[in-house]
């Protein structure tokens, strides 16, 4: 029986791009970019250093995800991004319909989770208490343990999209 010799092949860089990536918790990442400085193939494929990952979430994807988790008393939710913050406008039907706007700052905790912090609120006090409870019940909004490979969260920025920067130790691909 003839065996194929294993050849060592390498590349200076590796890049991958994906769209509409649905995480196990239901959140859709509109775009995911993965870049690595080098890769080698010696029967198995392995990265020479951790890959850089950028995940982008649009206001529409975040609104869809959040709306699916809210209790029925929330009549409507609109999420946008402005001046480095997540701006959520909700209409809640308590006894009467009330509208409130909250500005939230996304923060990374211990390189492993993403949480939201309420930094500004406009609306009735009763709505503020309701919103604070909803945030507390859902924090952390993302945990790196929810993906099938080691991931360290580095930074989060709010621009036209919510951008999460991370480093991933992607698994070796068996040849």
Secondary structure, DSSP 8 states (H G I E B T S, - for coil): --------EEES-EEEEEEEEE-TTS-EEEEEEEEES-EEESSSEEESS-EEEEEEE-HHHHHHHHHTTS-TTEEEEEEEEETTEEEEEEEEESSSEEEEEEEEEEEEETTTEEEEEEEEEES-HHHHHHHHHHHHHH-SSEEGGGSSSEEEEEEEEESSSEEEEEEEE---B--
